[in-house]
């Protein structure tokens, strides 16, 4: 017998929504990497993309670069930092 109560169904729907959200994030990263590969190999040019897509990709690249830079500021293993 299954529990078809509204709370149970809402919980299941929320779990499915979370799985879809995680999947969307993973697919976005795959597509971002795919675009980079296509550009690097000369299959497409960055300017071939619509302006809205260019803006989003540039924002994402800048965000990733800032994150990478901030992580490099943290001391690594054996560097004697506080962390």
C-alpha positions, 0 to 999 in steps of 0.5 A, a space after each residue: 500500500 502506498 502513502 498518497 497523502 498530500 505531504 508525501 506527494 509534495 515531498 516526492 515532487 520536491 525530491 524530483 525537482 531537486 534532482 532535475 535542478 542538479 541535472 540542469 546544473 550538470 548539463 549546463 557545465 557540459 554545454 559550456 565545455 562543449 562550446 569551449 571545445 568547439 571554439 578552440 577547434 575552430 568549428 564555431 566562433 564565439 561571435 557566432 553565438 547570439 549576444 545573450 549567449 555570449 554575455 552569459 558565457 562571459 559572465 560565467 567565465 569571469 565568475 569561474 576565474 574569480 573563484 579559481 583565483 580566490 581558491 589559489 589564495 588559500 594555502 595548500 598542504 604543507 604551506 603552513 597556513 592557518 587553514 
